[in-house]
Amino acid sequence: MAVMEVRNDSRGWLVMWLEPLGEDRWLRPDETFRVRSDYHGDELAFSLTFWVDDDDRSAGIENVAVWIERGDCYAEVTDRAGNLVECGHQRPDEVNRRWQAALADAHRRTAERKAGGEAV
């Protein structure tokens, strides 16, 4: 089994994206999550990608993607105590509302295109 720890050393939120699934988990300052893969080979099981989004950074949010390179892409994520950490863990309510509004808007635009006879 391959295990990697992700620790938030910043003073704000760290969003850990589990890829290729696109799942988000939010770490508070000094919080650590463990990502476990069923992979037992000699190649690297994970890779990391960091990026800067100016809007996120101004809101005190940093981003890191943990890419599952080998093994089952449904890796297990736990906290230090071994508790399972699911997608959306600690996602701020404001972010949830913004993402839900964007999703509703996308559905509305798709419906309007379909009603207008446009290909989607």
Secondary structure, DSSP 8 states (H G I E B T S, - for coil): -EEEEEE--SSSEEEEEEETTTEEEEE-TT-EEEEEE---SSS-SEEEEEE--HHHHHTTEEEEEEEE-SS-SS-EEEETT--B--TTBT--HHHHHHHHHHHHHHHHHHHHHHHTT---
